[in-house]
Amino acid sequence: MSQSGKVLLIDGMSFLFRAFYGSAWAGGYRQTSTGVYTNAVYGFTKMMLDYADLVKPTHLIVGWDVASRESLMRSQWYDGYKSNRQAAPEELIPQFDLVKEVTAAFSIPNLGCPGYEGDDVLGTLSTNLSADGHQVVIASGDYDSLQLVSDLVSVKILKNGGKHEHYNPASLLTLRGIAPEQVVDVKALMGDTSDCIPGCPGIGEKTATKLITEHGDLDRLYTNLHHCTPKMRGKLEEHRDQVYLSQKLATIIRDVPIEFSFEEASWEYDRAVVHEKFEELEFGRTMVSRVG
């Protein structure tokens, strides 16, 4: 086993979309003198460096979605999964590849796997790395990541204004009233409109949390339906299959077939290479000064 380290795992799509919309809402489409859009890449890079400064990792990895919605494994399980997603803005599309050029300049592994989502990549990495004794910090905008929290895995949920919420097992219990293993079951009941996960109609987050904390998990809830009110029992019985499908959709996959070298993920980079990429993208003095 490698000497234990502190690994920062970044949800690439969360960072990139937040960076794009954070600047684009006011029409701030940063471009180079040749017309290349860079607003999302610039914001992504700033956020990445901010979190690297905050976490002070020994290693850094970025996980990505690499497939269309239709080819996702979850779309095979449920045709409506993420069916409400709109096409990416045309100003953002060229930046998907460009941002990976920037992370590559920092010698950061860009990891993804066809059919799986970035969450699955981070889930697999965090599970395997923590099993090897490494401390892991996940930076993401997706609350689904909270199911990955453990003694060695913490999650920073991105918020507006450059802020974040920090979750470990204790703060998850304090802030949301549940344990990591209960995150998925709460979502199975309440659903998720952003991902088109159906859940159980008529059950929101507050009721879902109450049911799961009272019964422990989804299986025990269904074993003890006789303890629920007739109205609640009717809802849960009617939508049982849908609830368990929602549980499957919300569960992060932790055995994605990805390969990478831990040593290659060391948070070390050639400043000359980074400077050259920054110059190409016309990032300016402020960003250049961030890397020395």
C-alpha positions in Angstrom: 0.0 0.0 0.0 1.2 3.5 -0.8 2.0 5.9 2.0 -1.3 7.4 3.1 -2.2 10.8 1.7 -4.9 13.4 1.4 -6.8 13.1 -1.8 -9.0 15.9 -3.3 -11.6 14.5 -5.7 -13.3 17.1 -7.9 -16.7 16.6 -9.6 -15.7 18.1 -12.9 -19.2 18.7 -14.3 -20.3 20.4 -11.1 -17.4 22.7 -11.2 -17.6 23.5 -14.9 -21.3 24.2 -15.0 -21.2 26.3 -11.9 -18.2 28.3 -13.3 -20.1 28.8 -16.6 -23.4 30.0 -15.2 -21.7 32.0 -12.4 -20.2 34.3 -15.1 -22.6 33.9 -17.9 -25.7 35.1 -16.0 -24.6 38.7 -16.6 -23.4 38.0 -20.2 -19.8 37.5 -19.0 -18.7 35.2 -21.8 -14.9 35.5 -21.4 -13.2 35.0 -24.7 -9.6 35.0 -26.1 -8.6 37.5 -28.7 -9.3 34.8 -31.3 -12.9 34.3 -30.0 -12.4 31.1 -28.0 -14.8 30.9 -25.1 -13.0 30.4 -21.8 -15.4 31.7 -19.1 -16.2 28.2 -17.7 -12.6 27.1 -18.0 -11.3 30.2 -16.2 -13.9 29.8 -13.4 -13.2 26.1 -13.1 -9.5 26.7 -12.8 -10.0 29.3 -10.1 -12.3 27.1 -8.1 -9.9 24.1 -8.4 -7.0 26.2 -7.1 -9.2 27.6 -4.3 -10.1 24.1 -3.1 -6.5 22.9 -3.5 -5.4 25.8 -1.3 -8.2 25.0 1.2 -7.7 21.2 1.4 -3.9 21.1 0.8 -4.1 17.7 -0.8 -1.2 15.4 -1.6 -3.1 14.1 -4.6 -5.8 15.5 -6.9 -8.2 13.8 -9.4 -11.1 15.1 -11.5 -14.0 12.8 -12.3 -16.2 13.4 -15.4 -19.3 12.3 -17.1 -18.2 10.9 -20.5 -21.5 9.8 -22.1 -24.8 11.2 -23.4 -27.9 10.8 -21.2 -29.3 8.0 -23.5 -26.1 5.9 -23.1 -26.0 6.1 -19.3 -26.6 2.9 -17.4 -29.3 4.5 -15.3 -31.2 5.4 -18.5 -31.4 1.7 -19.3 -33.0 1.1 -16.0 -35.5 4.1 -16.3 -36.1 5.8 -19.6 -37.1 9.0 -17.9 -33.9 9.5 -16.0 -32.6 13.0 -16.5 -35.0 13.4 -19.4 -35.5 17.1 -18.5 -31.9 18.0 -19.2 -31.5 20.7 -21.9 -28.6 20.8 -24.4 -25.6 22.7 -23.1 -25.2 26.3 -24.3 -23.2 26.6 -27.5 -20.7 28.8 -25.7 -20.0 26.0 -23.2 -19.7 23.0 -25.5 -16.1 23.8 -26.8 -15.0 24.2 -23.2 -15.7 20.6 -22.2 -12.5 19.5 -24.0 -10.6 22.7 -23.2 -10.9 22.3 -19.5 -9.4 18.9 -19.7 -6.4 20.4 -21.5 -6.0 22.7 -18.5 -6.2 19.9 -15.9 -3.8 17.9 -18.0 -1.4 20.8 -17.9 -1.5 20.5 -14.1 -0.7 16.7 -14.5 -4.1 15.9 -13.0 -5.8 12.7 -14.1 -9.1 13.2 -15.8 -11.1 10.0 -15.1 -14.4 8.8 -16.6 -16.0 5.7 -17.9 -18.7 5.2 -20.6 -22.1 4.5 -19.2 -21.3 5.9 -15.8 -21.5 9.3 -14.3 -18.9 11.4 -12.5 -20.5 10.6 -9.2 -19.9 6.9 -9.8 -16.2 7.6 -10.6 -15.8 9.6 -7.4 -17.7 7.0 -5.5 -15.4 4.2 -6.7 -12.3 6.3 -6.1 -13.3 7.4 -2.6 -14.2 3.8 -1.6 -11.0 2.3 -2.9 -8.7 5.1 -1.7 -10.2 5.2 1.8 -9.9 1.5 2.0 -6.2 1.9 1.4 -6.0 4.4 4.4 -6.1 7.6 2.4 -8.1 10.6 3.6 -10.5 11.7 0.9 -12.2 15.1 0.4 -14.9 15.3 -2.4 -15.8 18.7 -3.8 -19.2 18.5 -5.6 -22.4 20.4 -6.1 -24.4 17.2 -5.8 -26.0 16.2 -2.5 -26.0 12.6 -3.7 -22.3 12.6 -2.7 -23.3 12.6 0.9 -23.9 8.9 0.8 -20.1 8.5 0.4 -19.3 10.2 3.7 -17.3 8.0 6.2 -14.6 8.4 8.8 -12.1 8.9 6.0 -14.3 10.5 3.4 -15.7 14.1 3.8 -17.7 16.0 1.2 -17.8 19.8 0.5 -21.0 20.8 -1.2 -20.6 23.8 -3.4 -22.7 26.8 -2.6 -23.1 30.2 -4.2 -20.6 33.0 -3.6 -17.7 30.6 -3.4 -19.0 29.1 -0.2 -19.5 25.4 0.7 -21.0 23.1 3.3 -18.6 20.6 4.8 -20.0 17.2 5.7 -18.5 14.4 7.7 -20.6 11.8 9.6 -21.1 14.1 12.6 -22.1 17.2 10.6 -24.3 15.2 8.3 -26.3 14.0 11.4 -26.3 17.5 12.8 -27.3 19.4 9.6 -29.6 16.8 7.9 -30.5 14.4 10.7 -29.4 11.3 8.9 -26.4 8.9 8.6 -24.6 8.4 5.3 -26.3 5.0 4.7 -29.7 6.7 4.9 -29.1 9.3 2.2 -30.2 7.1 -0.6 -33.3 5.9 1.1 -34.5 9.4 1.9 -34.1 10.3 -1.8 -35.8 7.0 -2.8 -38.9 8.3 -1.0 -38.8 12.0 -1.9 -37.5 11.7 -5.4 -35.4 14.3 -7.2 -36.9 16.5 -9.9 -33.5 17.6 -11.1 -32.6 14.0 -12.1 -36.3 12.9 -12.8 -36.1 10.3 -10.1 -39.8 9.7 -9.3 -39.8 8.8 -5.6 -43.2 8.4 -3.9 -45.7 11.1 -4.9 -46.8 13.2 -1.9 -43.7 12.6 0.2 -41.2 15.4 0.5 -37.9 15.7 2.2 -39.2 16.3 5.7 -41.5 13.3 5.7 -39.0 11.1 3.9 -36.4 11.9 6.6 -38.8 11.3 9.4 -39.8 7.9 8.0 -36.2 6.7 7.5 -35.0 7.9 10.8 -37.9 6.3 12.6 -37.5 3.0 10.8 -33.8 2.9 10.0 -34.0 2.1 6.3 -36.3 1.5 3.4 -36.6 -2.3 3.9 -37.6 -1.9 7.6 -40.1 0.8 6.7 -41.9 -1.5 4.3 -41.7 -4.4 6.8 -43.5 -2.1 9.3 -46.1 -0.4 7.1 -48.7 -1.4 9.6 -47.3 1.3 11.9 -48.0 4.0 9.3 -51.2 5.9 9.0 -53.7 4.4 6.5 -53.1 7.3 4.1 -49.3 6.9 4.2 -49.5 3.1 4.0 -51.6 3.4 0.9 -49.1 5.7 -0.8 -46.1 3.5 0.0 -47.9 0.3 -1.1 -49.1 1.8 -4.3 -45.7 3.1 -5.3 -43.5 0.4 -3.8 -41.8 -0.6 -7.2 -41.3 3.1 -8.1 -39.7 3.7 -4.7 -37.3 0.8 -5.0 -36.4 1.9 -8.6 -35.7 5.4 -7.2 -33.4 3.8 -4.6 -31.5 2.0 -7.4 -31.2 5.2 -9.5 -30.0 7.3 -6.5 -27.3 4.8 -5.4 -23.8 5.8 -6.5 -22.0 2.9 -8.1 -18.7 2.1 -6.4 -17.2 -0.5 -8.7 -16.7 1.4 -11.9 -13.9 -0.2 -14.0 -11.4 2.6 -14.0 -7.7 2.4 -13.9 -5.2 5.0 -12.9 -1.8 5.4 -11.2 -2.0 6.9 -7.7 1.5 8.3 -8.1 0.4 10.1 -11.3 -2.3 11.9 -9.2 0.3 13.7 -7.1 -0.5 17.4 -6.7 2.6 18.5 -8.4 3.0 20.2 -11.7 5.4 21.9 -14.1 4.8 25.6 -13.7 6.2 26.3 -17.2 3.6 24.0 -18.7 0.8 25.6 -16.8 2.1 29.1 -17.7 2.1 28.2 -21.3 -1.5 27.0 -21.2 -2.6 30.1 -19.3 -0.9 32.3 -21.9 -2.6 30.4 -24.7 -6.0 31.0 -23.0 -5.1 34.6 -22.1 -5.9 34.1 -18.4 -4.0 37.2 -17.3 -1.7 38.0 -14.4 -4.0 37.3 -11.5 -4.4 33.6 -12.5 -0.7 33.2 -13.4 0.3 34.5 -10.0 -1.7 31.7 -8.4 0.7 29.1 -9.6 3.9 31.0 -8.9 
